[in-house]
Amino acid sequence: MNACQNIGFGDHNFRVAVYIAKPPPMPEYTHLNGLYPLINEQINTINQACGNGWRKVFNVYAKVLFALPSEYYCFAKQTHTWQQYRDQFLLQKFSQTALLFSPPKLSAGNTLHIIAGRTHAKNLLNQGLLAAELDWLDDEFAIDKANNLIVCPYFDYRQLSNIKIARLSQLVAICFESS
């Protein structure tokens, strides 16, 4: 995997990037070498092939986008429900969202970077693939305000519950208040 290139799904002009360790275990995704927008029904195809774990990733991602502060993001204004957003926009061209399997490329700007999972974040740090100054708020959440970077629990209902999604949204507001 090329550490200098974004590898994953989504819009090349993303404003929100979520980082997870591995792509779906499907042959067509084992050798991704760039950022590819998803097309209609592709999320459903991945869900059917890979099961409930990937369904949770996509569902939680859409729920997170819907919970982001409206003064910074308008995802919730595009559809009536997070389910509609997931099915009609998430990770597609012009969605301003990305799901990346490569290390974060942090730069000044208004891009929100979310690393899903403390273990993934610590692995990136230990491998020298994450240039960030993380302030660990507790065992689950860390923030680097200078880079608009947040580490949160993995995108799973049990790990990133609705209450924790609300906390993540508050941390996003803190990131952007300081920038």
N, C-alpha and C positions, 0 to 999 in steps of 0.2 A: 504494500500500500504506500503510495506516495504521500509523505507527510506534508508536502507543500501544496497539495491539491485537496479541495473539498471532494469527499467521496460519499455519495448517498443519494437520497431522494429529495426533490424539491425545486424551488425557484432559485435561479442564479442570483437574483436580486433579493435575497432573503433579509428580513429584519429580525426574525426569530429563528435561531438555530438550536436544535436539541441534539445532543451527542449521546449515543449509546455505543456499546462495545462492538456489536456484531450485526451484520445484515440478516434478513430473513434466510433461513436455511433452505434455499431454493437454488437449483443449478444456475438459473439466469442471473443470480445476484452474487455468486461466489467470486467473481472477478470484476467487480465494478471498478471503473477507473476514472470516474468523474461524477458530476452531479446531474441527475436525470429527473425531470419533472414526471410525476405520475400522471396517468390518464384515467378517464372514467372507469370505474369498477376495478382498478388495479389493487386498491386497498382491500376490497372484498375478495379478490383472487388470492392475495397474500394471506388474509384471514382464513380462508377455506383450506389453503395448503399447509399453513403453519400453526393453526389452532388458536386457542384462547389467549395465549401469551401475547401474540402479535395484535390480536383484537384489542386487548387492554392497552397496548402502547398507543395505537391510533386513537382509541376512545379518550384516553387520558390526555393525549396531546391536544385534541380538539377541545376538551373541557378546560385545559389550561389556557388556551387561546381565548376562550370565551370569558375567562375570569380576569384576564389582564386589564389593568386600569385603562378606562376608555379615553382618558386624556392623552395617552401615549399610543394606543392601538385601537383599530376599528374593526377587528375581526368579528366581534359580536353584533356589529351593525350590518353585516353582509347577509345574514340569514336569521331565521327566528330561533333556531336551536343549534346546539353544538353538533348534534347528529347530522343536520343538514349541512353544516359547515364541513364536517369530516367528509361527507359524500360528494360535495360539490366543489370544494376548494382546497382542502388540506394537501399540501405537498405538490400541488399542481402548478403549472406555469402561471405566473402573475399572482401567486398566493402570498408571496413574501415570507414563506415558511420553508424550513429545511430540516431533514432528519439525517444527521451525518454520522458516519462510522469512522471518520478520520479525526485526528486530533484538532482541537480548536485553533483557528488562526485568528488571534485576537488583534484588533486594531481600534484606534480611536474612531468613534462614530456612535451611531444610535442603534447598532445591532445588539439585540439581547442574545446572550449565549447561556444555555442551560445544559449542564451536564447531569444526566439522569443516572443517579447512583453514586454513593460515596466511594464504593470500591472502584468504580471506573475512574473517578476523579483522582483517587490516590494512586492508581496504576499509571495514569497519565503523568502525574507529578514524579513518581518514582522512576519512570522511563525518560524523564527529561523532555516530555512532549507537551507540557503545559507550562507556559510562562505566565504564572499568575501568583498573586499574593492573596491567598485565601484566608479569610477571617472565619474560622469555624464557630458558628453561633450555638451549635449543639451537635449531637451525634449524626444528624441528618442534613442540616443546612449549613452552607458556607456561602460567602459572598466576596466578590472582588469588585468594589464599586468603580474603580478606575477603568475596568474592562467590561463593565455591564455583564458580569459573569456570576451565575448562581449555580451552586451544586444543590440538588434536591434528591429526595428518594426516587428510586426507579419508577418508571411510568407503569404502575400496576395499582389496581384499586386498593389493595391492602396496604401497600407501602406509601402511596401518594393519594390519600383519602381526600374527600372534599374539603375537610378542615385544613389539611396540609396544602391543598391547591390554593385556598384563600391566603394562607401564609406566604406561599410563593408569590402570589400577586402583590402582597404588601412589600415583599423584598424587591420586586421589580420597581415599584414606586420609589423605594429608597435609592435604588441604583440611579434612576433618572432624575431624582431631585438633586443629586449631588453632581450631575454632569452639566 
